[in-house]
């Protein structure tokens, strides 16, 4: 297609993406900067990724999207706003309640964003009169997502390593459409973090080695979602009542003040922040799957979830949970039984 046609098509697609509810859409080429890829490899070589071995799968694809799809010429990056308009830090005060990351309080974003992406991709094929092939991805492919989003001008990677936007703050889900059409690209955006280090200083576990460098093995989001087995003893008290993810470094970012509340109602706080630890610690696999059907929380399974709840109970200092904790000391999952023993010891120390 001619340049003029591609420019027109790009404008049409932007309009279609906005109709579908996406907050932003930007275009870049299929290149990954060598420095960014080398930084990723260094992160993996040092072992800062912990148990996330999947990051090493098809590693070369992350450095060159053409290895994944030879014909890709343009990468279209779409941003979904999931700002609930709440302060997630307030939930840390209520030690008997479960604190769950904002992104996981509604319907699993993978399902919502992918459906919207497929709709936009279908419209692209339609308005291009079948002159393009596409592939869509939502957090499922070996793609350097945040780097590509920055190259596309959607935002920049903040000191907390997450994508940050002047318009949307941190509350962003990303979706990608790969196309074999050579669209005009958008300009990358500059870093606007300045001298601010709020996100670095707020981290309870001091997971940031330096600005823009994260040791995932100390990150609460990693520990409560990705990490299998017992969490290190010295880190457990720092989890507080966070049982799935952590929003601390996101919540304190000054750029959030410009973010509007999400228009997608399915991201709404369906959990209401009122889940009592006592109601969660008793869940078996069936009850767990039923309670969190359609939620991103379901993917970690009952055992890891209850392990997290037990850490939160230990940190609560509330002896009303003792009887339920004792029942789990001989649970079939070793991490759960270990967490129960630890929690009971903490509760007895507090009551003694």
DASULZI-V293625 format. One record per backbone hydrogen bond with DSSP energy under -1.0 kcal/mol. NH is the residue of the N-H (numbers start at 1). CO is the residue of the C=O. If there is no record, write none. Layout:
nh=NH co=CO
nh=NH co=CO
//
This chain:
nh=6 co=2
nh=7 co=3
nh=8 co=4
nh=9 co=5
nh=10 co=6
nh=11 co=7
nh=12 co=8
nh=13 co=9
nh=14 co=10
nh=15 co=11
nh=16 co=12
nh=17 co=13
nh=18 co=14
nh=19 co=15
nh=20 co=16
nh=22 co=17
nh=23 co=79
nh=24 co=79
nh=26 co=77
nh=28 co=75
nh=37 co=33
nh=38 co=34
nh=39 co=35
nh=40 co=36
nh=41 co=37
nh=42 co=38
nh=43 co=39
nh=44 co=40
nh=45 co=41
nh=46 co=42
nh=48 co=43
nh=50 co=47
nh=52 co=49
nh=53 co=51
nh=55 co=52
nh=56 co=53
nh=59 co=56
nh=61 co=58
nh=64 co=60
nh=67 co=64
nh=68 co=65
nh=69 co=65
nh=72 co=69
nh=73 co=179
nh=74 co=179
nh=75 co=28
nh=76 co=177
nh=77 co=26
nh=78 co=175
nh=79 co=24
nh=80 co=173
nh=82 co=171
nh=90 co=87
nh=92 co=89
nh=93 co=90
nh=95 co=93
nh=97 co=94
nh=98 co=275
nh=99 co=241
nh=101 co=244
nh=104 co=101
nh=105 co=102
nh=107 co=266
nh=108 co=294
nh=112 co=108
nh=113 co=109
nh=114 co=110
nh=115 co=111
nh=116 co=112
nh=117 co=113
nh=118 co=114
nh=119 co=115
nh=120 co=116
nh=121 co=117
nh=122 co=118
nh=123 co=119
nh=124 co=120
nh=125 co=121
nh=126 co=122
nh=127 co=123
nh=128 co=124
nh=129 co=126
nh=130 co=125
nh=135 co=178
nh=137 co=176
nh=143 co=141
nh=145 co=143
nh=148 co=144
nh=149 co=145
nh=150 co=146
nh=151 co=147
nh=152 co=148
nh=153 co=150
nh=154 co=149
nh=156 co=164
nh=158 co=162
nh=161 co=158
nh=164 co=156
nh=165 co=169
nh=169 co=165
nh=172 co=170
nh=173 co=80
nh=175 co=78
nh=176 co=137
nh=177 co=76
nh=178 co=135
nh=179 co=74
nh=180 co=133
nh=183 co=181
nh=186 co=27
nh=189 co=150
nh=196 co=193
nh=201 co=197
nh=202 co=198
nh=209 co=213
nh=210 co=213
nh=212 co=159
nh=213 co=210
nh=215 co=207
nh=216 co=48
nh=218 co=215
nh=219 co=216
nh=223 co=219
nh=224 co=220
nh=225 co=221
nh=226 co=222
nh=227 co=222
nh=235 co=232
nh=236 co=232
nh=239 co=236
nh=242 co=239
nh=243 co=99
nh=244 co=99
nh=251 co=247
nh=252 co=248
nh=253 co=250
nh=256 co=253
nh=257 co=254
nh=258 co=255
nh=259 co=256
nh=262 co=83
nh=267 co=264
nh=268 co=265
nh=270 co=268
nh=274 co=271
nh=277 co=96
nh=280 co=276
nh=281 co=277
nh=283 co=280
nh=288 co=284
nh=289 co=285
nh=290 co=286
nh=291 co=287
nh=292 co=288
nh=293 co=290
nh=295 co=292
nh=298 co=295
nh=299 co=296
nh=300 co=297
nh=301 co=298
nh=305 co=301
nh=306 co=302
nh=307 co=303
nh=308 co=304
nh=309 co=305
nh=310 co=306
nh=311 co=307
nh=312 co=308
nh=313 co=309
nh=314 co=310
nh=315 co=311
nh=316 co=312
nh=317 co=313
nh=321 co=318
nh=322 co=319
nh=325 co=321
nh=326 co=322
nh=327 co=323
nh=328 co=325
nh=329 co=326
nh=331 co=328
nh=337 co=333
nh=338 co=334
nh=339 co=335
nh=340 co=336
nh=341 co=337
nh=342 co=338
nh=343 co=339
nh=344 co=340
nh=345 co=341
nh=346 co=342
nh=347 co=343
nh=348 co=344
nh=349 co=345
nh=350 co=346
nh=351 co=347
nh=352 co=348
//
